[in-house]
Each structure stands twice: as structure tokens, then as C-alpha cells.
Amino acid sequence: MSDLLRSARLLVSDLASTLLFLAVLLATRNLVLAIVLGVVLGALQIGWLLARHKPIDTMQWLSIGLVVVSGAATLLTSDARFVMLKPSIIYCIVGAYMLRPGWMNRYLPPIAVATVPDIAFVFGYVWAGLMFGSAALNIVLALTLDPVTWSATMSIWGIASKVMLFLIQYTVMRTIGVRRSRRAAAST
């Protein structure tokens, strides 16, 4: 269970500035406040990691970079579509990153990396597919919905789809890993 929580914590940390942006927009309907708070949180996360001499993952740099760029474009043009389309850019970049073999190892406990690396490899591609599908869905919704409705819809989809895939992956990898471990123990 601690491995599951560790993985979830890393994922939430990587996406924290984007999640804060969506939450503030939904709660306050204030686009400027949502952008500013998302940027501040991302900058604080990067600063905290730098101060502690911790490595900064690509996903964290990507998240803060896109929050800053899309937020600035939205503030300069007064067009919320820049921020609304930002998740599609993130999803495509993240999906492309997830096509890289082994990307998932950062999120897995050592026992999973040792026992079910082939399953992790397959799920890496499944995650990439979810990202590309979410990018397409976001484009359609960003061009057809108002910012608040879009924010609510994409927040629900984003959280629900990722939690479901995370739980499916965890269950499949754990089941197969336990089965393989038992088989290896029985053969020795």
C-alpha cells in the first residue's frame, strides 16, 4: 500500500500546478487568479527542489513551463482558449514522453521493476494512448464549451480516467507479480 501511495504522491506532485489552476478556476471563476496561483505553485515546487538539491523531473519542468506560457498568452490576449487548449499540448507532450520505454520505472517500487518490467512496458503505451485520447477530447471541448463548463468537464475526465487506469494497472501488475513470485519460489 505504501508503494501505491508513493506513486500517487509523485503523480500529483508532477501535476500540482495544473490541478491547482483547474481547482481555483472552478471554485472562483477567476481566470487571472487561477493562472497566477498555478504559476506561483509551480515556481515554489521547482524552488523547493532546487534548494534541497533534488532532481527535477521532465514532467515538473513541462507543467510549470506550460502554465507560465499559456497563462501569459491568456492574460495578454484576454482569450481563455490559450489556457483551455494548454492541456492538449500537455497531453500530447506527455503522451510522446510516455512512448519512451522505461519512463514508468520512476513511479514503480523496485519489486515491480524487477518482477513485471514487461507489464510496465505495455502499460507505458496504454498511458500514452490515454494522453493522446484526452488531448483530442480536450480540443473538442475547449472549442465548444465556456471556460467554467470546460474546466469542470476536463477536471472530472482527467481525474476519473487517470485514477481508473492507475487502479487497473496496479491490480494487473500486482496480480501478475505475485503469481510470478510464487512460481519462481515454487521452482527453487
N, C-alpha and C positions, 0 to 999 in steps of 0.2 A: 504494500500500500504506500510505503514511503517513496518508492520509485515512481509510482503513479503521480503522487503529489509533486515530486521534484520536477517531473516532465511538464506537468500542467503549469507550475510556477514559472518555469523557463519560457513557455509559450506566451503566457500572459505578460511577462516582463518584456518580451520582444515586441508585443503589440500594444503596450500600455498607452502610448501617446495617441494612437489611433482610437483605442477604446474610450479613452477619456474624452477625446473630441466628440465622438458619437454620443456618449452619455450626456455631456454638457449641452450639446445641441438639442437632444431630445428633452432634457429637463427644463432648459431655459428658452429655447428657440432663438437664442442669441448667437449668430454665426461668428461674429467677431470674438466674443468671449470664448467660444469653443475652440477657435483657431489659436488664440493666444495661450490658453491653458494647455492645449495639446503640445504646442511648441515648447512651452516652459517645462512641462513634464519630461519631454524627450531630452531637452538640454540638461536637465537635472540628472537624469539617468546616465547620460554619457559622462557628465562631470563627475558623478559619484564613482563610476567605474574607472575613469582616468585617475582620480585621486587615490583610489585603492589599488592602482596598478593591475587591474583585472583586464582580461582580453575583452574586446568589444566585437560581438558577432556581426556579421554582414547584415542580418535581419534588423538589428538595432540601428545601424547606420542608415539602412534603407528607410525604415519607418520615420526616423526624425527628419531625414532629408526630404522625403515626400511631404511630410506635414508642413515643413517650412516653405517649400517651393509652391505647393498648391495653395497653402494659406496665403502667401504673399500675392499670388495671382488673383485669388478671390478678393482680397482686400483692395488691390489696385484697380480691379475691373468692376467690382460690385456684382460679380456674376458667380453665384453659388455652384454652377456646374463644374467649375475647376475643382472645387473640393469634392463634389459629388462623383466626379469621374476618377478622382485620385485612387479610390480602392481598386478600380480596374487596372490601373497602372501597377499598383502594389501586387495585386493578384497575379498579373502576368509576369512580373519580375520574380516574385516568389515562386510561381509555378515553374519558371525556367530554372531557378536555383534548385528546386526540388527534383529536377531531372538529373542532377548530379549524383552519381552513386555515392552512398555513404553519408549524405547530408544529415540523415536522421540519427546517426550514432551519437551526436551531442545530447539528444533527448532520451537516449536509452540507457538503462542500467548496464553495467559490464556483463552481467549474466545473459542478458538478451542479445548483446552484441556477439557473445561467444556461442550462444545456443541457436539463435534463429536469425543469422545475418541475411539469409536468403529471403525470409519473410519480410524483414525490414526493407530490403531492396525493392521488393514488389510494392509494399505499402508506400515507399517513396514516390513511385509513379502514380499510385492511387491518389495520394495527396496532391500531386501536380495536376492531375485531372480535375480534382475538386477546385483548385485555384483557377484554372482556365475556365471552367464552367461558371464559377462565381464571378469572374471578370465579365463574361458575356451577359450574365443576368444583371449585373450592376449597370452596364452601359444602357441596357434597355430601360431599367428603372430610373436611372439618372436623367434620361431624356424624356421620360413620360410622367414623372411624379414631382410634386413640390418637395422642397428640402426636408421638411419635417416628416412627411409620409415616407419618403425615400429612406431617411435615417432610421425610422422605426422598422421598416421592412428589411433593410440590409442588416441592421443590428440583430434582428431575430434570425434571419437566414445565416448570417455569419457565425453567430454563437451556436445555433442548433446544428448546423451542418458539421462544424468542426468538432463539437462535443460528441455527436453521433459517430463520426469517423474515428475519433480518438478512442471511444469506448469499444467500437468494433475491432480496431487494431489491437488494443490492449488485450481483449478477450481472445482473439485469434492467436496472437503471439504468445500469450501466457499458456494457452491450452496446448499449442504445438510444442512450446519449450518444455513444459512439464512432461509431455509424452516422450519427447526426445531424451530428456534427462533420465527418465525411468528406464527407457530402452537401453541407454548407454550403461546405466548402473546394473541392469539385469544381465548384460552381456559380459561384464567383467568378473 
